Amino acid sequence: MRKQAGITRREVLGRAGRLAAAATAGTYMLTSKALGAESRPAASERITLGFIGVGGMGFGHVKALLDGRKDVEILAVADVYEAHRQRAVQKIGPNCKGYNDYQELLARPDIDAVVVATPDHWHAMAAIHACQAGKDVYCEKPLSLTIREARAMVRAARANATVFQVGSQQRSMSQFRHACELVRNGRIGKLQWMRAAVGGGPTCDLEPAETPPPGLDWNRWLGPAPWADYTPRRCFFTFRWFYDYSGGMMTDWGAHQNDIAQWGNGTDHTGPIKTEPLLAEFPTMGLYETATRFKVKHTYANGVVLYTDSDGCVNEFHGTDGWINVDRERMVCSDPEIAKEPPGPGEVHLERSGDHCANWIECIRARRRPIADVEIGCRSATVCHLGTIALRTGRTIEWDPQREEITNDPSLNRWLSRPYRSPWRI
């Protein structure tokens, strides 16, 4: 195992005291020197990476790391589509090896950490297996396909002292942090309600079944999901409109917007206690399966309400003395005075991270939890999944965020997990 700033991951895993420290450590502030900005570190000091899934998001991360970092080295990629594997290997260079089965990548002792950028229904298995193999993990959002999977991922990360970053990168964007700090410091008075607008889902005409393209291992792409004949729109980006593989916009952008709402409410280590479906429109015909228009109402123990809907893409915070709207372009306040004064001594200061992946890399070196730790990703994904369950059942859900169970109708708890197709399991 290669050295990482004086300590190896194997050393961390082998010492109970170090494991406990990693499980309770806080966050880490980046410095340009720690990031290796002055010169490229020796090979023995670089963090070695493997990628599981190098389609759209995965290949984007490959390019960003190759172009922007000197202290990491990508040694392997795994993807069930040969065209994606070859594209990534050609981009990375001759020292990179491609695999169809990610388990072969995880078996390599020279890989320190992995990036999981598969479709959602593969996130849990790939990430849990990576934790068990002694790798640190960056997993794309939404963290999981189900609530039970998300909790299993937290357990695996904690049991193996994994530095686990979830790809909810809005936490590393200054305007979202600033908005949440203002809300949590009472600059809009007492917070009353929030809105997480996540955009609506598309519709699609029916497609006839086809033979998978050459080089696509369709059986492995499906993995734990139920068997289905191949159609072009079932995989690659449009997988997210099929319930067997994702949850549509509720879990896609919901994993971003609900995450910021929880951060601003100070509830990102817990969750709502009630979820109510207010609007649910699903395609009446065609290929896609997830909601096209929707609105749900989440109520928290502190009395704050969160509305998640399909109209636009923005976070809103409404208090007794004003409001704040924030998106990836800007932050707007009901009164400009709200944002003029930064948090002072004794007020809430949220972690600053200028780059989401850099935060993960530096936390690997420091053996500390990153800004979007797996527990935070679990809780944010849970809000999304509760919304999906409410939409699909048409039922109001009373939720116990400590026990992570539906309490008003225990029969609804079957929605918290899904059966895996044999032979896949976690």
C-alpha angles and dihedrals in degrees: 000000000000120000117257111200093318099317132074126217089238089058090052092049091047098055120068092203093054091048091054091048091051090050093055103033123120131225131296132233115224126232127190091236092053089051091058095246094147098059141340110276121236114273091253090060098047120101108240118220140199125194124217105197119015102187120111104325095026094052089046090057090047091055093045093051094045092049100039112033135063099179100065133067125199110218104168146012131198124200133150090223113076094206091059092047093051093046091052095045091050090050094047099043143237096310090065122089126201126220135188092205115052091207088074089055092048091051091065111102092201093068116089103182142007138214113218111205102153126128111290097260090064098047098090098047096044094045096044092048089049091053090049090050091057097254127136113235141222107185125187120238140293087054095216147000093239141022094246091052091053092054091047088054091053091050092050092049094049094044091054100037089242120178095224122186122186116212096243089128096173085085086068093052113097098221093057093048090047092050092049092048091052092050095046092048092055098249090143093040120244111355110242108168142356136201128211109190109193106170131250131279126248132240127229136195118244117276126206118239115266139188109268114254117265112278096024113119094209096179091054092043089058091044110152093004121098116275115269132168115255120264121167096245094052093077142036112036097341094060087095093074092064118084093216090063107026146347104253120237091334089072100023102057091008087071087062103038099038088048091057091046090054090048092052091047093049090237101111091119094050133023148216123312096212135030122190128187111228101168131010125173119173129181109275091205139001135063106298121084110189127093118283096194126016148150130195132181120219119192122199130207090250090060096253116137125213120199115198113192144160098241110106131322116274144106118236129190119191123191138169091268105035148319142259127207119192136177136154092286104047151333120245126191131197086237122023089220089071092073101036100088118058119220111287134211111306093021128109113282112187122206117275119221121170095188125029098208092042089054089056094048093050092046088053089057093045095039090232135133115267128232093265098037119184093258090057090047090049092053094046092048089049092059088053094047092048088054091050092049091049092049095048096044098035087224133129110240125213106201133197104207093192097053091027093225137127105244107184094062116013090195088071090065089083085077091065092079140018131217117257122229112243133289093022119089144142 
